[in-house]
Amino acid sequence: MRYPGFDPAVRIAGRQGGAITYRQAMAAGLTRGQLRQLVHSGQWSHPVRGVFVVPLGPTELPGSVNDVPRPGDRRRAEHSEIREKESAGLVRNDVARRRRKRHGAITAGPGHAASVVGGENTTPILPVFFSPFSARVRAALIGRPRAVVCGITAARLHGFPLEVPESSAEPVHLLLPARQTRAQPRGIRLHFSDLDVDQRVELGGIPLTSPERTLADLVLAAQSREVAVAHLDAALHRGLVPSLAGARAAAEGRRGFRQTTDWWSLADGRAETPLETRLRLLLADNGLAPVELQWPVMDGTGQIITRLDLAWPAQRLDVEADTFSATSPPAMIYQDRHRGNILAALRWTVLRFSVADVTWHPERVVSAVTRVLAARAAERAEASRAVAEASAAGTAAVAERLWAS
């Protein structure tokens, strides 16, 4: 659907990371009915009040050839930027007129691209990354100059691996100073707390909590110890934080920290998936803590042929977190079977457990590992007795020969 004001509106959204306000869209030439039709048809989305998210094509993405300034663009860019900000209600008309008169610099608010007007560079300061999710975040920030993205929203922007996939129904979590209004807008979840300067960073023009503060928020909001430790493991494994000291400091003194006191020491950055973390905690709780994580198994030449999730090398027991599903690629399943055959040839016992095993039948997991370890202990005891008996028999035979001589 291509209305007369559609292309100008898309260009405005392209400079703002995919977000456009209702006033900007109307100023571009779109009508209220056309905006309603764009949303109902699924072309645009309306995640928060007064702001729309526009999907951008390759030529409309930030950094495309359309963003390269051309001769004569400087003055047009200046006046266009001022008009867009006026229509969005981001600057007062009298302020806008004074800025237009003296050709001063225009500073865009949160979620907006800024242009250096009146200088050499008139190219918009474009976001480092663009996605429908980041566009929705920018839309939530418009009109909230003191807001900082936090919680699960900040975690997704930082790249924290989360078990719950991102959904358009998930609200954007924003942090505001404690003295701000408590009203909760549609599509947004507001939190209220004062944020230290070192706990705030910026990615692609989006202000958000630092990785350490974000990790602290995830741990304090976790529904269980297993979920909290999985967040800690993942942050360490992916190098999102250098250590847990900063995150723990960001959590200390806040509501819910007391119950997490013992959780921080349970983190292990070698865990590659949340299921590995849950398996490790389950076995440790039952006195079966694995000896090694991501244990390398080598061939006769000393080359690593595979790594084991949870390993007891002396007992040759491998416990694997089975994350395969019906949609897993056949090549991965074939490779895993080949890996199992190699371990079997090396006399390793491989136990595989899925999310369903850990969630619904944890006693079966504990029982299976206990039986294998007990069997291996019995085998070692029997082998020790056999060696002792053979040694004793050999000593007696030597004594008889010496007596005969």
KEBA-210334 format. One record per residue: residue in three letters; y, x, z of N, C-alpha, C in turn. Coordinates in pm, whole numbers, plus 50000, padded with zeros to 5 digits. Each point is the difference from the previous one (the first is absolute). Layout:
<nodes>
 residu n_north n_east  n_up ca_north ca_east ca_up c_north c_east  c_up
    ALA       Y      X     Z        Y       X     Z       Y      X     Z
...
</nodes>
This chain:
<nodes>
 residu n_north n_east  n_up ca_north ca_east ca_up c_north c_east  c_up
    MET   49882  50085 50000    50118   49915 50000   50123  50089 50000
    ARG   50083  49994 49892    50114   50090 49986   50128  49918 49993
    TYR   50062  49977 50112    50126   49929 50006   50114  50096 49963
    PRO   50117  49946 49962    50112   50088 49961   50036  50105 50105
    GLY   49994  49964 50128    50036   50096 50103   49883  50081 50053
    PHE   49883  49986 49934    49879   50064 50053   50010  50152 49992
    ASP   50033  50054 49881    50004   50146 49983   50105  50065 50089
    PRO   50122  49947 50010    50095   50061 50094   49949  49999 50144
    ALA   49933  49892 50039    49946   49993 50136   49892  50105 50022
    VAL   49915  50021 49900    49894   50100 50012   50060  50140 50011
    ARG   50108  50025 49926    50065   50131 50009   50058  50024 50140
    ILE   50058  49895 50057    50051   50013 50136   49886  50028 50097
    ALA   49891  49925 49987    49884   50022 50086   49942  50140 49982
    GLY   50003  50050 49876    49948   50135 49975   50078  50106 50073
    ARG   50131  49980 50016    50080   50098 50073   49982  49986 50151
    GLN   49939  49891 50043    49986   49973 50143   49854  49999 50043
    GLY   49917  50069 49926    49860   50013 50039   49920  49873 49986
    GLY   50043  49907 49913    49924   49879 49975   50048  49878 50075
    ALA   50109  50011 50077    50052   49888 50077   50136  49958 49947
    ILE   50027  49870 50001    50128   49946 49958   50034  49881 50087
    THR   50125  49991 50043    50040   49889 50085   50026  49876 49917
    TYR   50004  49886 50069    50026   49872 49934   50138  50003 49932
    ARG   50099  50054 50068    50134   50005 49942   50005  50090 49879
    GLN   49931  50112 50006    49997   50090 49884   49933  49934 49881
    ALA   49891  49929 50023    49931   49933 49891   50088  49892 49937
    MET   50073  49926 50083    50090   49896 49947   50114  50065 49922
    ALA   50054  50113 50051    50108   50068 49929   49952  50058 49867
    ALA   49871  50035 49990    49945   50053 49876   49984  49893 49893
    GLY   50008  49872 50038    49990   49893 49902   49886  49904 50020
    LEU   49919  50020 50101    49888   49910 50026   50049  49880 50082
    THR   49936  49887 49981    50033   49881 50076   49899  49980 50112
    ARG   50033  49908 50090    49911   49971 50112   49865  49948 49949
    GLY   50003  49912 49901    49876   49948 49944   49916  50106 49932
    GLN   50065  50093 49932    49927   50109 49934   49936  50092 50104
    LEU   50072  50027 50107    49942   50082 50107   49879  49930 50061
    ARG   50011  49870 50021    49888   49925 50055   49880  50006 49906
    GLN   50025  49990 49870    49891   50004 49903   49936  50139 49994
    LEU   50081  50105 50011    49946   50136 49999   49906  50022 50119
    VAL   50035  49944 50114    49916   50014 50119   49874  49916 49987
    HIS   50014  49874 49956    49885   49911 49988   49900  50049 49896
    SER   50050  50065 49894    49910   50051 49896   49932  50130 50040
    GLY   50045  50060 50111    49938   50125 50046   50061  50125 49941
    GLN   50104  49985 49916    50062   50120 49943   50078  50077 50107
    TRP   50072  49928 50083    50071   50062 50112   49941  49947 50130
    SER   50028  50071 50108    49960   49951 50131   50124  49988 50089
    HIS   49989  49920 50103    50113   49971 50088   49955  50024 50144
    PRO   49975  50130 50038    49938   50029 50129   50089  49971 50120
    VAL   50130  50021 49986    50092   49975 50110   50116  49916 49948
    ARG   50067  49935 50090    50109   49910 49962   50114  50077 49935
    GLY   50043  49949 49885    50116   50056 49933   49973  50120 49913
    VAL   49874  50045 49989    49966   50119 49921   49874  49973 49919
    PHE   49997  50049 49877    49884   49987 49912   49945  50139 49969
    VAL   49869  50007 49975    49935   50124 49958   49960  49984 49854
    VAL   50041  50097 49918    49981   49993 49855   49902  50109 49959
    PRO   49886  49967 49936    49911   50104 49948   50067  50073 49886
    LEU   49996  50132 50002    50068   50082 49900   49901  50060 49902
    GLY   50036  49999 49873    49919   50063 49897   50027  50148 49992
    PRO   49926  50073 49914    50016   50146 49990   50143  50043 49968
    THR   50070  49923 49913    50136   50040 49963   50102  49958 50104
    GLU   49957  49918 50097    50092   49953 50103   49980  50073 50132
    LEU   49896  50082 50007    49973   50072 50123   50106  50104 50026
    PRO   50030  50030 50125    50095   50107 50032   49956  50131 49937
    GLY   50096  50070 49937    49968   50127 49937   49967  49987 49854
    SER   50008  49879 49942    49968   49982 49858   50118  50048 49916
    VAL   49981  50001 49867    50106   50047 49910   50121  49909 50006
    ASN   49981  49875 50040    50112   49908 50012   50098  50041 50109
    ASP   49955  50086 50092    50086   50042 50111   50086  50122 49966
    VAL   49981  50058 49881    50079   50117 49963   50140  49956 49962
    PRO   50104  50053 50063    50136   49955 49971   50042  50038 49859
    ARG   50077  49913 49939    50053   50023 49866   50151  50013 50007
    PRO   50063  50057 49898    50146   50012 50001   50066  49865 50021
    GLY   50099  49996 50087    50071   49876 50027   49937  49913 50105
    ASP   49886  50045 50055    49929   49919 50099   50066  50006 50138
    ARG   50079  50105 50026    50047   50021 50136   50083  49881 50050
    ARG   50104  49960 49920    50087   49892 50045   49924  49867 50004
    ARG   49912  49976 49900    49923   49876 50000   49906  49996 50119
    ALA   49938  50114 50033    49909   50005 50114   50075  49971 50129
    GLU   50123  50056 50010    50079   49979 50122   50030  49852 50021
    HIS   50056  49934 49897    50039   49861 50015   49878  49910 50014
    SER   49892  50034 49929    49878   49920 50012   49945  50007 50142
    GLU   50000  50121 50057    49949   50016 50136   50083  49922 50100
    ILE   50132  50004 49983    50088   49926 50092   49977  49850 49987
    ARG   49987  49953 49877    49978   49856 49981   49867  49957 50059
    GLU   49896  50083 49983    49870   49965 50055   50006  49993 50152
    LYS   50070  50095 50062    50008   50000 50145   50086  49884 50050
    GLU   50105  49965 49923    50079   49883 50036   49916  49874 49998
    SER   49921  49985 49892    49919   49878 49986   49892  49994 50106
    ALA   49953  50115 50045    49896   50003 50103   50058  49979 50140
    GLY   50134  50001 50009    50062   49982 50131   49993  50125 50085
    LEU   49980  50117 49937    49984   50123 50077   50135  50068 50028
    VAL   50105  49964 49926    50133   50052 50027   50098  49885 49990
    ARG   50105  50007 50075    50102   49896 49993   50080  50016 49871
    ASN   50053  49890 49950    50071   50004 49872   50121  50092 50005
    ASP   50076  49998 50114    50118   50085 50007   49963  50147 50001
    VAL   49889  50032 50071    49952   50139 50000   49956  50040 49861
    ALA   49930  49909 49931    49953   50031 49866   50116  50024 49906
    ARG   50107  49920 50012    50114   50019 49911   50068  50134 50025
    ARG   50011  50039 50129    50062   50129 50028   49915  50114 49945
    ARG   49868  49987 50014    49913   50106 49948   50006  50005 49848
    ARG   50008  49884 49937    50007   49997 49855   50130  50064 49953
    LYS   50106  49977 50077    50130   50051 49961   50005  50152 50006
    ARG   49942  50056 50106    50009   50145 50014   49877  50073 49948
    HIS   49903  49926 49941    49879   50060 49943   49926  50083 50103
    GLY   49986  49946 50120    49930   50073 50106   49851  49988 49986
    ALA   49931  50068 50092    49853   49999 49999   49950  49869 50059
    ILE   49894  49949 49944    49933   49879 50050   49871  50041 50067
    THR   49983  49958 50124    49877   50031 50073   49918  49873 50014
    ALA   49881  50000 49947    49918   49880 50005   49937  49984 50136
    GLY   49973  49876 50036    49934   49972 50126   49851  50020 49990
    PRO   49927  49973 50106    49855   50016 50000   49937  49919 49888
    GLY   49903  50062 49933    49931   49933 49892   50074  50009 49868
    HIS   50118  50062 49996    50077   50010 49878   50002  50142 49950
    ALA   50016  50013 49867    50023   50131 49943   50149  50028 50009
    ALA   50037  50123 50028    50140   50035 50012   50043  50078 49878
    SER   50128  49990 49962    50055   50077 49890   50117  50081 50050
    VAL   50010  50121 49954    50115   50084 50033   50106  49971 49895
    VAL   50093  49914 50036    50100   49954 49904   50128  50080 50020
    GLY   50061  50041 49892    50122   50078 50009   49972  50149 50002
    GLY   49874  50038 49987    49962   50140 49995   49929  50029 49869
    GLU   49937  50115 49993    49931   50038 49877   49872  49922 49980
    ASN   49928  49973 50108    49868   49936 49988   50013  49850 50021
    THR   49970  49922 49897    50005   49855 50012   49861  49940 49994
    THR   49896  50085 49998    49864   49949 49998   49964  49943 50136
    PRO   49943  49880 50007    49962   49944 50130   49906  50092 50075
    ILE   50015  50002 50133    49906   50074 50083   49876  49913 50012
    LEU   49896  50035 49929    49885   49912 49983   49894  50026 50105
    PRO   49920  49901 50034    49893   50019 50096   49895  50097 49950
    VAL   49940  50072 50093    49898   50098 49964   49876  49930 49945
    PHE   49970  49882 50050    49881   49929 49956   50035  49853 49984
    PHE   49923  49933 49916    50016   49856 49982   49864  49934 49998
    SER   49988  49888 50067    49881   49917 49998   50043  49860 50042
    PRO   49921  49898 49969    50035   49866 50049   50016  49995 50151
    PHE   49920  50080 50071    50010   50002 50146   50133  50059 50045
    SER   50037  50116 49942    50127   50062 50040   50118  49912 49960
    ALA   49988  49926 49889    50107   49908 49960   50015  49889 50103
    ARG   49889  49952 50053    50005   49897 50103   50065  50054 50128
    VAL   49973  50126 50030    50063   50062 50117   50150  50013 49979
    ARG   50041  50043 49880    50143   50011 49971   50069  49864 50009
    ALA   49930  49897 49955    50057   49866 50008   50025  49959 50144
    ALA   49908  50036 50090    50017   49965 50141   50114  50076 50064
    LEU   50032  50119 49948    50105   50083 50060   50140  49957 49958
    ILE   50011  49928 49890    50132   49962 49949   50072  49913 50104
    GLY   50121  50039 50030    50078   49926 50098   49972  50037 50143
    ARG   49913  50100 50022    49968   50045 50136   50023  50151 50008
    PRO   50124  50043 50006    50031   50144 49993   49945  50081 50115
    ARG   49970  49937 50114    49952   50075 50116   49848  49993 50014
    ALA   49934  49936 49907    49855   49982 50009   49927  50125 49954
    VAL   49885  50025 50061    49911   50111 49965   49859  49942 49985
    VAL   49933  50033 49893    49864   49952 49978   49908  50062 50106
    CYS   49911  49920 50057    49915   50049 50108   49861  49939 49990
    GLY   49916  50034 50097    49868   49939 50012   49911  50021 49880
    ILE   49923  49897 49968    49902   50011 49892   50068  50019 49865
    THR   50124  49947 49985    50073   50019 49874   50034  50147 49981
    ALA   50050  50065 50104    50029   50144 49992   49872  50080 49978
    ALA   49891  49955 50062    49872   50071 49983   49955  49997 49854
    ARG   50018  49887 49933    49961   49992 49859   50087  50091 49914
    LEU   50130  50006 50030    50089   50087 49922   49968  50147 50024
    HIS   49962  50036 50122    49965   50139 50030   49863  50038 49942
    GLY   49916  49902 49969    49868   50030 49946   49891  50000 50104
    PHE   50021  49938 50115    49892   49987 50098   49888  49915 49941
    PRO   49875  50044 50011    49889   49917 49953   49976  49885 50097
    LEU   50011  49879 49952    49984   49883 50084   49884  49916 49948
    GLU   49923  49945 50092    49884   49920 49960   50042  49867 49938
    VAL   50114  49946 50043    50047   49873 49946   50080  50026 49874
    PRO   49960  49947 49885    50076   50024 49877   50136  49930 50003
    GLU   50093  50056 49924    50134   49943 49995   49997  49865 49930
    SER   50074  49905 50053    50005   49865 49946   50145  49953 49993
    SER   50030  49917 49900    50135   49947 49987   50036  49908 50115
    ALA   49897  49950 50071    50026   49913 50115   50033  50080 50126
    GLU   49976  50131 49997    50029   50082 50117   50150  50020 50014
    PRO   50058  49970 50116    50145   50017 50016   50040  50146 50000
    VAL   50124  50025 49963    50057   50134 50007   50051  50021 50142
    HIS   49955  50106 50064    50038   50028 50139   50123  50089 50003
    LEU   50103  49951 50067    50125   50074 50011   50036  50018 50147
    LEU   50060  50115 50029    50044   50031 50136   50152  49996 50005
    LEU   50053  49924 50095    50144   49988 50020   50035  50043 50142
    PRO   50126  50041 50021    50040   50034 50137   49976  49884 50096
    ALA   49980  50033 50125    49958   49901 50098   50103  49889 50019
    ARG   50125  50025 49966    50105   49901 50024   50022  49906 49882
    GLN   49919  50011 49896    50016   49915 49883   49942  49861 50025
    THR   50029  49907 49906    49953   49863 50012   49847  49994 49993
    ARG   49942  49899 50064    49856   49987 50006   49944  49906 49892
    ALA   50082  49952 49909    49953   49907 49897   49898  50070 49910
    GLN   49893  49928 49962    49893   50055 49916   50008  49937 49862
    PRO   50050  50073 49899    50010   49942 49866   49863  49984 49934
    ARG   49997  49920 49896    49876   49982 49925   49961  50130 49931
    GLY   49871  50035 50010    49949   50118 49934   50028  50131 50070
    ILE   50063  49994 50118    50038   50120 50073   49959  49985 50146
    ARG   49951  50108 50059    49970   50003 50143   50092  50101 50064
    LEU   50093  49953 50080    50098   50088 50062   49951  50048 50136
    HIS   50021  50129 50026    49973   50060 50130   50133  50057 50051
    PHE   50012  50009 50130    50129   50039 50058   49978  50114 50099
    SER   50059  50114 49968    49990   50118 50087   50098  50104 49949
    ASP   50049  50082 50089    50087   50111 49961   49913  50116 49951
    LEU   50040  50059 49889    49920   50105 49935   50074  50132 50008
    ASP   49928  50106 50045    50059   50133 50003   50024  50050 49857
    VAL   50095  50089 49986    50036   50051 49868   49881  50072 49936
    ASP   49925  50076 50079    49889   50076 49944   49878  49913 49968
    GLN   50008  49872 50030    49890   49909 49969   50029  49916 49876
    ARG   50101  50039 49924    50040   49927 49880   50000  50095 49881
    VAL   49939  49958 49890    49998   50078 49877   50036  49907 49884
    GLU   50006  50056 49880    50032   49921 49882   49909  50041 49886
    LEU   49942  49903 49933    49913   50023 49885   50049  49914 49884
    GLY   50042  50067 49892    50046   49925 49884   50114  49906 50030
    GLY   50087  50039 50094    50112   49916 50035   49967  49893 50102
    ILE   49876  49994 50046    49960   49900 50098   49998  50064 50138
    PRO   50077  49951 50096    49994   50054 50137   49877  49945 50072
    LEU   49928  50089 50062    49880   49957 50071   49972  50094 50116
    THR   49913  49957 50090    49965   50082 50114   49922  50123 49955
    SER   50013  50108 50074    49931   50125 49967   49849  49981 50011
    PRO   49920  50088 49939    49855   49988 50014   49953  49997 50144
    GLU   50063  50082 50087    49959   50001 50141   50029  49866 50067
    ARG   50121  49947 49979    50036   49871 50060   49913  49889 49940
    THR   49973  50007 49870    49916   49899 49936   49859  50002 50058
    LEU   49945  50120 50020    49868   50011 50060   49999  49944 50142
    ALA   50104  50029 50076    50010   49944 50135   50002  49848 49996
    ASP   50074  49942 49905    50004   49855 49987   49863  49943 49968
    LEU   49926  50068 49910    49867   49951 49963   49905  50004 50120
    VAL   50006  50106 50078    49910   50013 50115   50033  49894 50105
    LEU   50128  49979 50029    50039   49903 50101   49970  49857 49957
    ALA   49999  49976 49869    49974   49865 49950   49852  49977 49968
    ALA   49916  50104 50014    49858   49989 49964   49930  49898 50089
    GLN   49908  49924 49940    49928   49897 50074   49886  50056 50083
    SER   49961  50125 49975    49889   50058 50077   50013  50152 50000
    ARG   49922  50062 50086    49998   50146 50006   49951  50058 49868
    GLU   49900  49936 49940    49942   50051 49876   50103  50003 49888
    VAL   50079  49894 49989    50103   49996 49896   50107  50105 50026
    ALA   50040  50016 50126    50103   50099 50034   49953  50142 49968
    VAL   49879  50034 50041    49949   50136 49974   49980  50022 49851
    ALA   49964  49895 49925    49987   50014 49855   50135  50035 49938
    HIS   50108  49940 50049    50134   50036 49953   50030  50146 50031
    LEU   49966  50045 50120    50026   50139 50038   49920  50096 49914
    ASP   49872  49969 49980    49914   50085 49917   50056  50010 49857
    ALA   50038  49886 49945    50047   49999 49861   50130  50078 49985
    ALA   50091  49987 50096    50127   50072 49993   49977  50151 50003
    LEU   49908  50044 50084    49969   50144 50007   49927  50046 49875
    HIS   49904  49921 49954    49919   50040 49885   50084  50014 49874
    ARG   50097  49910 49981    50082   50003 49880   50125  50087 50015
    GLY   50018  50059 50117    50115   50086 50021   50132  49924 50006
    LEU   49995  49873 50036    50123   49922 50011   50083  50045 50120
    VAL   49934  50052 50102    50068   50060 50115   49932  50133 50029
    PRO   50077  50103 50041    49938   50130 50028   49913  49998 50124
    SER   50037  49917 50097    49925   49985 50124   50034  49863 50058
    LEU   49934  49968 50111    50024   49870 50063   50109  50006 50107
    ALA   50055  50118 50024    50098   50014 50108   50123  49913 49975
    GLY   50053  50004 49877    50120   49922 49971   49975  49851 50006
    ALA   49885  49956 49951    49967   49858 50004   49980  49952 50143
    ARG   49933  50080 50079    49980   49962 50140   50132  49992 50075
    ALA   50090  50096 49973    50130   49997 50064   50079  49876 49958
    ALA   49983  49957 49874    50070   49881 49952   49943  49872 50061
    ALA   49877  50007 50052    49936   49883 50059   50019  49993 50151
    GLU   50024  50113 50063    50010   50004 50147   50115  49913 50050
    GLY   49971  49927 50107    50100   49915 50062   50018  49865 49936
    ARG   49932  49974 49888    50014   49872 49933   49890  49904 50046
    ARG   50021  49873 49974    49905   49899 50042   49864  50024 49934
    GLY   49895  49999 50080    49865   50019 49949   49951  50143 50000
    PHE   50088  50097 50036    49958   50140 49995   49894  50031 50104
    ARG   50007  49937 50116    49909   50035 50109   49854  49984 49959
    GLN   49969  49893 49928    49860   49980 49963   49954  50096 49890
    THR   50093  50067 49933    49963   50094 49894   49991  50143 50050
    THR   50023  50022 50129    50009   50136 50053   49877  50084 49966
    ASP   49882  49941 50013    49877   50076 49977   49958  50003 49854
    TRP   50069  49929 49914    49957   49992 49861   50040  50123 49918
    TRP   50113  50060 50036    50054   50109 49918   49906  50119 49995
    SER   49930  50026 50111    49908   50115 50005   49873  49977 49919
    LEU   49975  49878 49957    49880   49969 49924   50016  50026 49851
    ALA   50121  50030 49957    50025   50018 49856   49933  50125 49948
    ASP   49953  49991 49876    49938   50114 49932   50034  49989 49852
    GLY   50081  50094 49952    50047   49995 49862   49893  50024 49896
    ARG   49879  50034 50041    49893   50020 49901   49943  49869 49948
    ALA   50021  49891 50072    49949   49870 49955   50072  49958 49872
    GLU   49923  49959 49901    50058   49967 49870   50022  49851 49980
    THR   49934  49915 50076    50015   49856 49985   50003  49933 50138
    PRO   50058  49881 50009    49997   49929 50127   49859  49971 50050
    LEU   49905  49980 49907    49863   49975 50042   49939  50122 50068
    GLU   50034  50119 49953    49953   50121 50068   50053  50006 50143
    THR   50126  49964 50016    50060   49999 50135   49926  49901 50089
    ARG   49974  49881 49951    49933   49898 50080   49858  50043 50037
    LEU   49930  50062 49905    49865   50050 50029   50003  50108 50107
    ARG   50094  50091 49987    50009   50110 50097   50029  49947 50140
    LEU   50092  49906 50011    50033   49945 50131   49883  49921 50059
    LEU   49931  49923 49916    49886   49923 50047   49891  50091 50056
    LEU   49969  50106 49928    49894   50090 50045   50044  50079 50123
    ALA   50126  50043 50003    50049   50074 50117   49998  49914 50125
    ASP   50033  49872 49986    49997   49909 50115   49860  49986 50059
    ASN   49900  50024 49918    49861   49987 50045   49933  50135 50022
    GLY   50081  50103 50023    49946   50132 50030   49938  50071 49882
    LEU   50036  49961 49878    49941   50058 49879   50107  50059 49909
    ALA   50099  50062 50058    50110   50056 49920   49946  50099 49898
    PRO   50039  49988 49874    49950   50093 49898   50045  50143 50030
    VAL   49915  50093 49964    50032   50141 50024   50106  50049 49903
    GLU   49993  49956 49875    50093   50046 49897   50046  49883 49914
    LEU   50120  50013 49943    50052   49907 49901   50024  50075 49870
    GLN   49970  49934 49889    50015   50062 49868   49930  50135 49995
    TRP   49873  50000 50045    49921   50122 50009   49956  50045 49859
    PRO   50026  50126 49962    49960   50047 49867   49852  50037 49996
    VAL   49931  49953 49898    49860   50036 49977   49996  50093 49879
    MET   49935  50116 50016    50002   50102 49895   49862  50018 49940
    ASP   50000  50048 49876    49873   50031 49935   49961  50144 50031
    GLY   49897  50050 49933    49950   50134 50028   50099  50110 49967
    THR   50099  49970 49914    50098   50102 49962   50124  49997 50087
    GLY   50004  49909 50097    50117   49989 50087   50108  49910 49945
    GLN   49973  49928 49891    50098   49910 49942   49989  49862 50065
    ILE   50113  49939 50031    50001   49868 50062   49959  49896 49897
    ILE   49897  49923 50031    49952   49897 49908   50044  49860 50043
    THR   50032  49982 50126    50049   49872 50048   50056  50016 50140
    ARG   50071  49897 50046    50051   49996 50138   49953  49870 50064
    LEU   49962  50009 50126    49945   49886 50072   50105  49939 50091
    ASP   50006  49867 50003    50101   49932 50081   49986  50035 50148
    LEU   49887  49965 50061    49971   50030 50140   49867  50072 50004
    ALA   49996  50118 50056    49880   50083 49989   49957  50057 50134
    TRP   49867  50011 50015    49934   50073 50108   49918  50109 49931
    PRO   50060  50116 49970    49933   50101 49919   49866  50047 50057
    ALA   49991  50022 50131    49875   50049 50059   49887  49899 49982
    GLN   50032  49872 50004    49899   49895 49983   49989  49953 49855
    ARG   50082  50055 49913    50004   49961 49857   50014  49848 49984
    LEU   50097  49945 50072    50031   49857 49991   50138  49982 49941
    ASP   50008  49915 49900    50126   49968 49934   50024  49850 50011
    VAL   50115  49962 50054    50040   49859 50007   50117  49981 49905
    GLU   49983  49911 49903    50099   49978 49896   50068  49865 50017
    ALA   50133  49999 49978    50077   49875 49997   49991  49944 49859
    ASP   49925  49893 49984    49973   49943 49868   50112  49905 49961
    THR   50086  50045 49912    50112   49918 49954   49977  49941 49862
    PHE   49878  50013 49948    49972   49946 49867   49994  49849 50005
    SER   50038  49938 49887    49995   49855 49987   49949  49964 49862
    ALA   49996  49871 49973    49950   49954 49870   50091  50044 49886
    THR   50125  50032 50031    50094   50041 49896   50010  50152 49986
    SER   49923  50074 50076    50005   50147 49991   49949  50045 49863
    PRO   50061  50103 49942    49956   50049 49869   49856  50048 50005
    PRO   49920  49970 49897    49860   50046 49997   49986  50152 50012
    ALA   50096  50074 49945    49993   50146 50006   50004  50049 50145
    MET   50081  49936 50084    50007   50040 50139   49870  49970 50073
    ILE   49940  49885 49969    49873   49964 50064   49891  50098 49957
    TYR   49997  50034 49872    49900   50097 49951   50018  50135 50067
    GLN   50126  50045 50011    50027   50129 50063   49956  49999 50146
    ASP   50020  49888 50068    49961   49991 50141   49849  50005 50015
    ARG   49927  49935 49908    49853   50007 50006   49951  50142 49975
    HIS   50062  50067 49905    49962   50139 49972   50025  50087 50123
    ARG   50111  49975 50066    50032   50074 50122   49895  49974 50108
    GLY   49956  49875 50013    49897   49966 50098   49869  50070 49971
    ASN   49966  50013 49872    49876   50070 49964   50006  50148 50036
    ILE   50118  50060 49981    50016   50141 50036   49981  50019 50150
    LEU   50061  49911 50080    49988   50011 50145   49856  49977 50046
    ALA   49930  49906 49934    49860   49976 50035   49915  50123 49973
    ALA   50028  50069 49889    49925   50122 49969   50025  50110 50102
    LEU   50118  49995 50063    50034   50098 50103   49960  49953 50140
    ARG   49925  49888 50005    49945   49945 50124   50108  49945 50093
    TRP   50107  49945 49941    50101   49930 50077   49963  49852 50005
    THR   50022  49938 50115    49987   49855 50012   50138  49938 49984
    VAL   50011  49906 49905    50129   49938 49969   49997  49855 50044
    LEU   50096  49963 50086    50017   49861 50043   50133  49951 49947
    ARG   49999  49884 49935    50121   49945 49941   50036  49869 50070
    PHE   50127  49985 50037    50045   49879 50069   50128  49949 49934
    SER   50006  49870 49984    50116   49936 49937   50092  49939 50106
    VAL   50109  49941 49953    50092   49932 50090   49930  49886 50074
    ALA   49911  49929 49928    49927   49889 50062   49910  50050 50113
    ASP   49937  50117 49981    49915   50056 50106   50081  50030 50125
    VAL   50115  50066 49981    50081   50040 50115   50063  49878 50067
    THR   50039  49902 49921    50070   49884 50054   49906  49901 50068
    TRP   49889  49967 49931    49913   49893 50048   49874  50048 50071
    HIS   49955  50120 49969    49875   50049 50060   50016  50143 50051
    PRO   50095  50027 50088    50018   50137 50049   49879  50051 50076
    GLU   49924  49909 50065    49882   50045 50075   49894  50058 49906
    ARG   49994  49950 49877    49905   50055 49903   50040  50141 49960
    VAL   50127  50024 49986    50048   50134 49967   49962  50098 50110
    VAL   50029  49964 50122    49969   50087 50114   49850  50023 50011
    SER   49922  49893 49983    49854   50012 50012   49942  50091 49893
    ALA   50049  49987 49876    49947   50083 49891   50029  50147 50023
    VAL   50122  50033 50041    50035   50140 50024   49922  50053 50120
    THR   49985  49919 50104    49925   50042 50118   49856  50032 49965
    ARG   49936  49915 49919    49859   50023 49964   49983  50129 49922
    VAL   50089  50025 49904    49987   50123 49920   50021  50122 50087
    LEU   50102  49999 50085    50024   50116 50086   49885  50021 50098
    ALA   49943  49891 50052    49886   50012 50091   49879  50056 49927
    ALA   49977  49953 49878    49886   50050 49921   50017  50149 49971
    ARG   50123  50040 49965    50022   50141 49971   49985  50084 50127
    ALA   50041  49948 50114    49983   50072 50126   49853  50016 50033
    ALA   49920  49893 49974    49856   50008 50025   49936  50102 49906
    GLU   50044  50002 49876    49944   50098 49905   50032  50142 50045
    ARG   50121  50023 50046    50037   50133 50046   49921  50039 50124
    ALA   49978  49904 50090    49922   50028 50121   49857  50033 49964
    GLU   49943  49925 49906    49862   50026 49956   49989  50135 49933
    ALA   50100  50033 49918    49998   50131 49934   50011  50112 50103
    SER   50081  49980 50103    50014   50102 50104   49869  50020 50076
    ARG   49931  49887 50030    49870   50012 50068   49899  50072 49913
    ALA   50000  49968 49871    49905   50066 49909   50027  50150 49994
    VAL   50126  50037 49996    50034   50143 49996   49959  50068 50130
    ALA   50024  49932 50111    49962   50057 50129   49849  50017 50011
    GLU   49924  49897 49955    49854   50010 50006   49950  50112 49909
    ALA   50058  50009 49881    49958   50106 49908   50032  50136 50058
    SER   50113  50009 50064    50038   50128 50061   49905  50035 50114
    ALA   49966  49898 50082    49908   50024 50110   49862  50039 49949
    ALA   49954  49931 49897    49868   50031 49943   50000  50141 49942
    GLY   50107  50036 49936    50008   50134 49943   50000  50106 50108
    THR   50065  49975 50113    50004   50096 50111   49863  50017 50061
    ALA   49924  49887 50014    49865   50008 50057   49908  50081 49910
    ALA   50011  49980 49870    49914   50075 49906   50029  50149 50007
    VAL   50124  50038 50011    50037   50140 50012   49945  50059 50129
    ALA   50005  49923 50110    49949   50049 50129   49850  50025 49992
    GLU   49924  49909 49934    49854   50017 49988   49968  50125 49921
    ARG   50077  50022 49891    49972   50120 49920   50029  50126 50082
    LEU   50107  49997 50078    50032   50118 50081   49891  50024 50106
    TRP   49947  49891 50064    49897   50012 50103   49872  50054 49938
    ALA   49969  49953 49879    49878   50048 49934   50010  50145 49964
    SER   50117  50045 49967    50016   50140 49964   50001  50089 50122
</nodes>
